């Protein structure tokens, strides 16, 4: 689908509107392109504001012609396009600044307590297009000033031309303000999303490039399982801990990944923690002390290090006296911990309360994973 930019000059090729006075060859300037509905809002040189519904058969084409020359900056051959570009850049800069000031009081250092929850809610609202969230963000406003005064100040600051504003046609003034406003509001939304990605991250950095939808064989991702899932304070699904590793295979639809020694140690420690918690629950239920080990071993595998080797004892769990696995590191010192015994899956880092392991830079992430079923299995 062709994308049209605000301020771009276009010509009418065809429209099915039976009531318009527009004719093929008429020119205008793009105000906005709604790519979701593929509708281009146009300010036509004739004064018409008819929008082009491209999916309904309307057709337009880019042209290189510029509006009539006036004076000052916009009197140059490419002056008007340059002026709009500068208005767009100024709107973007102002929008980013407004977003950063706004964020300080919502998810920044000025806010007490855990800001991750607020950041996750805002980020979800932005991604879902939730009006309740979007309407609460800063928006460009010239309230208290006339359009001409506000426009003149913005135009002069953006272009350095202090007289050109009043040499513009009314249509051009509207167009310049629309470019600035759209750039401002877009920059606010984009910058808020960036800041929320940082604030919502369990690591304090943007980890959106590690989303499970981007993890393929050979990629680094964050892995966990249903046993680590819990409910957060806002009722959403959370994951207590995720482990960084490289996806190397799939087993029955589940992930098999390799990890460093520190990550492997954390997985072993996490398993021992689950065993301790289960032992404590059994003790509270009145299970005799001499039966605790048997009951724990029958429910959860015993993982421990023997030098550089991970010993996975699942004899009681599987009722098999031979079910002892020794997991050795590869030539690079990496481990595959219970890779074909537990139901690991790549998870969204933002769902994790804690992540163990060194995260890759964004340029190391690729796109597109396989679809995984969901079920719990961990011994």
C-alpha positions as CSV (number, residue, x, y, z in Angstrom):
1,X,0.0,0.0,0.0
2,X,1.4,3.4,-1.0
3,X,1.9,5.7,2.0
4,X,1.2,9.4,1.7
5,X,3.0,11.9,3.9
6,X,1.5,15.0,5.4
7,X,2.3,18.0,3.2
8,X,2.9,15.8,0.1
9,X,1.5,17.2,-3.2
10,X,-0.9,14.9,-5.1
11,X,-3.1,14.9,-8.2
12,X,-6.5,13.4,-8.6
13,X,-6.6,10.4,-11.0
14,X,-10.1,9.2,-10.3
15,X,-12.9,9.5,-7.8
16,X,-16.3,7.8,-7.7
17,X,-17.9,10.6,-5.8
18,X,-20.8,11.8,-8.1
19,X,-21.3,15.1,-6.3
20,X,-17.7,16.6,-6.3
21,X,-16.6,19.3,-8.6
22,X,-13.1,17.8,-8.6
23,X,-11.8,16.6,-11.9
24,X,-8.8,14.3,-12.9
25,X,-5.6,16.4,-12.8
26,X,-6.8,18.6,-9.9
27,X,-4.0,19.0,-7.3
28,X,-4.0,19.3,-3.6
29,X,-1.9,18.7,-0.4
30,X,-2.1,15.7,1.9
31,X,-3.3,16.6,5.4
32,X,-3.2,13.0,6.8
33,X,-3.1,9.4,5.6
34,X,-5.2,7.0,7.8
35,X,-3.4,3.8,6.8
36,X,-5.7,1.6,8.8
37,X,-8.7,2.6,6.7
38,X,-6.6,3.7,3.7
39,X,-8.2,7.1,3.6
40,X,-6.2,10.2,2.5
41,X,-7.4,13.5,3.8
42,X,-6.6,16.2,1.2
43,X,-6.8,20.0,1.1
44,X,-7.4,20.6,-2.6
45,X,-6.2,23.7,-4.3
46,X,-9.8,24.4,-5.4
47,X,-10.9,24.6,-1.8
48,X,-12.5,21.2,-1.6
49,X,-11.7,19.0,1.4
50,X,-12.9,15.7,-0.1
51,X,-11.1,12.7,1.3
52,X,-9.9,9.9,-0.9
53,X,-11.1,6.5,0.0
54,X,-8.4,4.4,-1.8
55,X,-10.0,1.1,-0.9
56,X,-13.3,2.3,-2.4
57,X,-11.8,3.0,-5.8
58,X,-10.5,6.6,-5.4
59,X,-7.1,7.1,-7.0
60,X,-4.5,9.8,-6.6
61,X,-0.9,10.2,-7.7
62,X,2.1,12.1,-6.3
63,X,3.2,15.2,-8.1
64,X,6.2,17.4,-7.8
65,X,4.4,20.7,-8.4
66,X,4.5,23.3,-5.5
67,X,1.9,25.9,-4.5
68,X,2.3,29.4,-6.0
69,X,5.2,31.4,-4.8
70,X,4.5,34.1,-2.1
71,X,7.5,35.7,-0.5
72,X,10.3,35.1,1.9
73,X,11.2,31.4,2.5
74,X,8.1,30.1,0.8
75,X,8.9,32.0,-2.3
76,X,11.8,29.7,-3.2
77,X,11.1,26.9,-5.7
78,X,11.0,24.3,-2.9
79,X,10.2,26.7,-0.2
80,X,6.8,25.4,0.7
81,X,7.9,21.8,1.0
82,X,10.9,23.0,3.1
83,X,8.6,25.1,5.3
84,X,6.3,22.1,5.9
85,X,9.3,19.9,6.7
86,X,10.5,22.4,9.2
87,X,7.1,22.7,10.8
88,X,7.0,18.9,11.0
89,X,10.4,18.7,12.7
90,X,9.5,21.5,15.1
91,X,6.2,19.7,16.0
92,X,8.1,16.4,16.6
93,X,10.6,18.1,18.9
94,X,7.9,19.9,20.9
95,X,5.9,16.7,21.2
96,X,8.8,14.6,22.5
97,X,9.6,17.3,25.0
98,X,6.0,17.4,26.2
99,X,6.0,13.6,26.5
100,X,9.1,13.7,28.6
101,X,7.7,16.3,31.0
102,X,4.4,14.4,31.3
103,X,6.2,11.1,32.0
104,X,8.1,12.5,34.9
105,X,4.9,12.9,36.9
106,X,3.4,9.6,35.7
107,X,6.2,7.0,35.4
108,X,9.3,9.0,36.2
109,X,11.6,9.6,39.2
110,X,9.1,12.1,40.8
111,X,6.6,9.3,41.3
112,X,6.9,7.2,44.4
113,X,6.4,3.4,44.5
114,X,6.4,0.9,41.7
115,X,5.9,2.7,38.4
116,X,6.1,-0.5,36.3
117,X,2.5,-1.3,36.7
118,X,1.5,2.2,35.5
119,X,3.9,2.0,32.6
120,X,2.5,-1.4,31.6
121,X,-1.1,-0.1,31.7
122,X,-0.2,3.0,29.6
123,X,1.8,0.9,27.1
124,X,-1.0,-1.5,26.7
125,X,-3.5,1.3,26.1
126,X,-1.2,3.0,23.5
127,X,-0.8,-0.3,21.6
128,X,-4.5,-1.0,21.8
129,X,-5.5,2.5,20.8
130,X,-7.5,2.9,24.1
131,X,-9.1,6.3,24.0
132,X,-9.0,6.5,27.8
133,X,-5.2,6.3,27.7
134,X,-4.6,8.3,24.5
135,X,-6.9,11.2,25.6
136,X,-4.8,11.5,28.8
137,X,-1.6,12.1,26.9
138,X,-0.4,15.7,26.1
139,X,-2.0,17.1,22.9
140,X,-1.1,20.2,20.9
141,X,-3.2,23.2,21.9
142,X,-3.1,26.8,21.0
143,X,-5.9,27.7,23.5
144,X,-5.9,31.4,24.5
145,X,-4.3,32.5,21.3
146,X,-5.7,33.2,17.9
147,X,-4.8,30.8,15.2
148,X,-2.9,33.5,13.3
149,X,-0.8,34.5,16.3
150,X,-0.1,30.9,17.3
151,X,0.6,29.9,13.7
152,X,2.9,32.9,13.2
153,X,4.9,32.2,16.3
154,X,5.3,28.5,15.4
155,X,6.1,29.2,11.8
156,X,8.6,31.8,12.6
157,X,10.4,29.6,15.2
158,X,10.4,26.6,12.9
159,X,11.5,28.3,9.6
160,X,13.2,31.5,10.8
161,X,10.9,33.5,8.5
162,X,9.2,36.1,10.7
163,X,7.1,37.6,7.8
164,X,6.2,34.6,5.6
165,X,3.2,33.5,7.7
166,X,1.0,36.4,6.7
167,X,2.0,35.9,3.1
168,X,0.5,32.5,3.0
169,X,-3.0,31.7,1.8
170,X,-5.5,30.6,4.5
171,X,-5.4,27.1,3.0
172,X,-1.6,27.0,3.5
173,X,-1.8,28.3,7.0
174,X,-4.3,25.5,7.9
175,X,-2.0,23.0,6.2
176,X,1.1,24.2,8.1
177,X,-0.8,24.0,11.4
178,X,-2.1,20.6,10.6
179,X,1.4,19.3,9.8
180,X,2.7,20.7,13.1
181,X,-0.2,19.4,15.1
182,X,0.0,15.9,13.6
183,X,3.8,15.7,14.2
184,X,3.4,16.9,17.8
185,X,0.7,14.4,18.7
186,X,2.5,11.5,16.9
187,X,5.7,12.3,18.6
188,X,4.0,12.4,22.0
189,X,2.5,9.0,21.5
190,X,5.8,7.5,20.2
191,X,7.9,9.0,23.0
192,X,5.5,7.9,25.7
193,X,5.6,4.4,24.3
194,X,9.4,4.5,24.4
195,X,9.5,5.7,27.9
196,X,6.9,3.1,29.0
197,X,9.0,0.4,27.4
198,X,11.9,1.5,29.7
199,X,9.8,1.9,32.8
200,X,7.9,-1.3,32.4
201,X,11.1,-3.3,31.7
202,X,12.4,-5.6,34.5
203,X,15.9,-4.6,33.4
204,X,15.4,-0.8,33.1
205,X,16.0,-1.0,29.3
206,X,13.9,-1.5,26.2
207,X,13.5,-5.3,25.6
208,X,10.7,-5.1,23.1
209,X,13.0,-6.7,20.5
210,X,12.9,-9.9,22.5
211,X,9.1,-10.4,22.2
212,X,8.4,-14.1,21.6
213,X,6.9,-13.4,18.2
214,X,10.4,-12.5,17.0
215,X,12.3,-15.5,18.4
216,X,13.4,-18.1,15.9
217,X,16.0,-20.9,15.9
218,X,19.3,-19.2,16.6
219,X,17.8,-16.1,18.2
220,X,18.2,-15.1,21.8
221,X,15.0,-14.9,23.8
222,X,13.6,-15.1,27.3
223,X,12.2,-18.5,28.4
224,X,10.0,-19.7,31.2
225,X,7.1,-22.1,31.8
226,X,3.6,-22.2,33.2
227,X,5.0,-23.1,36.6
228,X,6.4,-19.6,36.9
229,X,3.1,-17.9,36.0
230,X,1.3,-15.9,38.6
231,X,-1.2,-13.0,38.9
232,X,-0.1,-9.4,39.1
233,X,-1.5,-6.7,41.3
234,X,-3.7,-5.5,38.4
235,X,-5.0,-9.0,37.7
236,X,-2.9,-9.6,34.6
237,X,-0.7,-12.6,34.0
238,X,2.8,-12.3,35.3
239,X,5.9,-14.5,35.2
240,X,8.1,-14.6,38.4
241,X,11.3,-15.2,36.5
242,X,12.5,-15.6,32.9
243,X,15.8,-17.0,31.7
244,X,17.9,-15.7,28.8
245,X,19.0,-18.3,26.3
246,X,19.4,-19.1,22.6
247,X,16.6,-21.1,20.9
248,X,18.2,-24.2,19.4
249,X,15.3,-26.5,18.7
250,X,11.7,-27.4,19.4
251,X,10.4,-30.5,21.2
252,X,6.7,-31.4,20.8
253,X,6.1,-27.7,20.1
254,X,8.0,-26.5,23.1
255,X,11.3,-24.5,23.2
256,X,14.7,-26.0,23.7
257,X,17.3,-23.4,24.5
258,X,20.9,-23.3,25.6
259,X,22.2,-20.9,28.3
260,X,25.3,-19.8,30.1
261,X,26.5,-21.3,33.4
262,X,25.1,-18.4,35.6
263,X,21.6,-18.9,33.9
264,X,21.9,-22.7,34.4
265,X,22.7,-22.1,38.1
266,X,19.7,-19.8,38.4
267,X,17.4,-22.5,36.9
268,X,18.7,-25.1,39.3
269,X,18.3,-22.7,42.3
270,X,14.7,-21.9,41.1
271,X,13.9,-25.6,41.0
272,X,15.3,-26.1,44.5
273,X,13.2,-23.1,45.7
274,X,10.1,-24.8,44.3
275,X,11.1,-28.0,46.1
276,X,11.6,-26.1,49.4
277,X,8.2,-24.4,49.0
278,X,6.5,-27.7,48.3
279,X,8.2,-29.3,51.3
280,X,7.0,-26.5,53.5
281,X,3.4,-27.0,52.3
282,X,3.6,-30.7,53.0
283,X,5.0,-30.1,56.5
284,X,2.1,-27.7,57.2
285,X,-0.3,-30.4,56.1
286,X,1.1,-32.7,58.7
287,X,3.1,-35.0,56.4
288,X,5.6,-36.9,58.6
289,X,9.2,-35.7,58.4
290,X,10.5,-39.1,57.3
291,X,8.1,-39.0,54.3
292,X,8.8,-35.5,53.1
293,X,11.8,-36.4,50.9
294,X,9.9,-39.1,49.1
295,X,6.8,-36.9,48.6
296,X,8.9,-34.0,47.2
297,X,11.0,-36.2,44.9
298,X,7.8,-37.8,43.6
299,X,6.5,-34.3,42.6
300,X,9.5,-32.3,41.5
301,X,12.8,-33.4,40.0
302,X,16.0,-32.9,42.1
303,X,18.5,-30.7,40.2
304,X,22.0,-30.1,41.6
305,X,25.5,-29.4,40.3
306,X,28.2,-32.0,40.5
307,X,31.2,-30.0,39.5
308,X,30.4,-28.7,36.0
309,X,27.6,-31.3,35.5
310,X,24.0,-30.8,36.3
311,X,22.5,-33.9,37.8
312,X,18.7,-34.3,37.2
313,X,17.3,-37.0,39.4
314,X,13.8,-38.0,38.3
315,X,13.7,-41.5,39.6
316,X,10.9,-41.0,42.1
317,X,9.0,-38.7,39.7
318,X,9.0,-41.1,36.8
319,X,9.1,-44.3,38.9
320,X,12.1,-45.4,36.9
321,X,15.3,-46.3,38.8
322,X,17.3,-45.4,35.6
323,X,15.9,-41.8,35.4
324,X,19.0,-39.9,36.3
325,X,20.3,-37.5,33.7
326,X,23.7,-35.8,33.7
327,X,23.7,-32.5,31.8
328,X,27.1,-31.5,30.6
329,X,28.1,-28.2,29.1
330,X,29.0,-27.9,25.4
331,X,32.4,-26.7,24.1
332,X,31.3,-23.1,24.8
333,X,30.3,-23.9,28.3
334,X,26.6,-23.6,27.6
335,X,23.9,-25.9,29.1
336,X,20.6,-27.2,27.8
337,X,18.7,-27.6,31.1
338,X,15.8,-30.0,30.9
339,X,15.3,-29.0,27.3
340,X,13.3,-32.0,26.3
341,X,11.7,-32.8,29.7
342,X,10.1,-29.5,30.7
343,X,7.7,-27.4,28.7
344,X,9.8,-24.3,28.1
345,X,8.5,-21.4,25.9
346,X,9.7,-18.0,24.8
347,X,7.9,-15.4,26.8
348,X,7.4,-11.6,26.7
349,X,10.1,-10.0,28.8
350,X,7.6,-7.4,29.9
351,X,5.6,-10.1,31.6
352,X,8.5,-11.1,33.8
353,X,9.1,-9.7,37.3
354,X,12.8,-10.7,37.0
355,X,15.1,-11.8,34.2
356,X,18.3,-13.8,34.6
357,X,21.0,-13.6,32.0
358,X,22.7,-11.1,29.7
359,X,20.2,-9.5,27.2
360,X,21.2,-8.9,23.5
361,X,21.2,-5.6,21.8
362,X,18.1,-4.8,19.6
363,X,20.1,-5.3,16.3
364,X,20.6,-9.0,17.2
365,X,16.8,-9.7,17.2
366,X,15.1,-11.4,14.2
367,X,11.4,-11.9,13.5
368,X,8.9,-14.7,13.5
369,X,8.4,-17.7,15.8
370,X,6.5,-20.9,15.5
371,X,3.1,-21.2,17.3
372,X,3.3,-23.0,20.6
373,X,0.5,-24.8,22.5
374,X,0.0,-24.0,26.1
375,X,0.1,-26.6,28.9
376,X,1.9,-27.1,32.2
377,X,4.6,-29.8,32.6
378,X,7.5,-29.6,35.0
379,X,8.9,-32.2,37.2
